[in-house]
Amino acid sequence: MTIVDALTAAVDAVAPGRATLRVEGDVARIILEVGDIAVADHAVLEADVRRAAVGVAGIATVRIALTAERRVRTLIAVASGKGGVGKSTVAANLAIALARRGHRVGMVDADIHGPSQPRLLGVEGVKPHARAKRLKPVATPYGVPLLSMGQFVTADQAIAWRGLKAAGALTQLIDADWGDATMLVLDLPPGTGDIQLTMIRNHRPAGAVIVSTPQDLALIDTRRAIDLFVQAGVPVIGLIENMAGYACPECGAISDPFGRGGAEAAAAKLGIPFLGRIPLDIVVRRASDAGTPPASGDGAAGKAFLDLGGRVADWLASRG
C-alpha cells in the first residue's frame, strides 16, 4: 500500500467522502468539505482527521483547510396513500437496485411510527452512533447505509410521538453524516400528515415514487398521496402496482386476488408514468422477513425491483 492509499484509508475512516488530499514528501495537505456540518462541529472533525493523518507512517506534517461548499443530495420519496401496500419493501429494494447501478445511496426510514427497514436490510438490533452531535448511519450488507427510529427502540416498543416531535426526528435522520452518499431514499409513512409536510417543506425531494395495490380501495388513498405532491410542486416519478398477480406454486396458474391493472389505469388517468408491476410472491415475503431483499440477488423475484430501479435511474438522468 502506498502512503497516499494509507492516508486515504485513515482519513476516510473518520470523514468518509469529505476529504481531498495530496502528499508532498512527508507533508499531507487535506481539504475537508464541511458545508453540511454545524460550525461548532468543524473543530471536532478537523481534530479527528488530523489525528488519523498523523498516525500514518511517513507523514510528519498535516495541513488542513476547510471548505463550506454545501453538498447537495438527491432525495427520492417513496410514499403511499395507505398502509399495507408493501411500500417499505419496495423502498428497500429500490435503494438496493439504485446502489447496484452505481449510485451512492442511503436509506432514511422516515416511517417514524412503524419503522421496518432495520429488518428488511438485515441490521435489526444494530444501533447507530453519533459523532459531533450528528448520527452516523449503520452500514448494511447491501451497500446502503441506514438510519431508522427502529434502531433506537425495541421491536415491541411503541413510538407514541405527536407530529412535531416525529417531524423533528425526521430532520435528524436526513441531516445525519451520510458521508459520500449522493442520494437518499426516504421510506415515508402512509398518508398525508405532518411528516410528509415537514419533508416537503424542509428537505424538498427531487421526486416521489407512489406505491399502491390494484384494488379500488387502495387507489382512492393513492390519489390523495399523489395530489399532495402535485400541490407541493414535487414531481411524481411514477406509480407502482404492488402485489399484482399471484402464480400458483403447484400449477403455475396466475390469479389476481387484489385485481389487476387498477394502478396502471389510474396512472394513465392522472397523467403520471406507470413504473410497473411487482407480483405477489412468497419468495419476496420470506426474503424480506429474513433481511435479504430480492434486489440484492439475481433471482426471478428480484427482477421486477431491478427493473424499477432502472426506470427511476433513467428518470433521474433525464432531469440532469
Salt bridges, closest charged atoms under 4 A:
GLU24 OE2 - ARG22 NE 2.82
GLU24 OE1 - ARG29 NE 2.74
GLU33 OE1 - ARG18 NH1 3.60
GLU33 OE1 - ARG71 NE 2.89
ASP36 OD1 - ARG18 NH1 2.84
ASP36 OD2 - ARG73 NH1 3.47
ASP36 OD2 - ARG134 NH2 3.92
GLU46 OE2 - ARG50 NH2 3.24
ASP48 OD1 - ARG51 NH1 3.09
ASP48 OD2 - ARG131 NH1 3.21
ASP111 OD2 - LYS87 NZ 3.75
GLU124 OE1 - ARG119 NE 3.18
ASP177 OD1 - ARG18 NH2 3.06
ASP177 OD2 - ARG131 NH2 3.39
ASP177 OD2 - LYS136 NZ 3.65
ASP187 OD1 - LYS87 NZ 2.66
ASP221 OD1 - ARG224 NH1 2.50
GLU241 OE2 - ARG277 NE 2.96
GLU264 OE1 - ARG277 NH2 2.56
ASP289 OD2 - ARG285 NH1 3.03
ASP298 OD1 - ARG100 NH2 2.77
ASP307 OD2 - LYS303 NZ 2.80
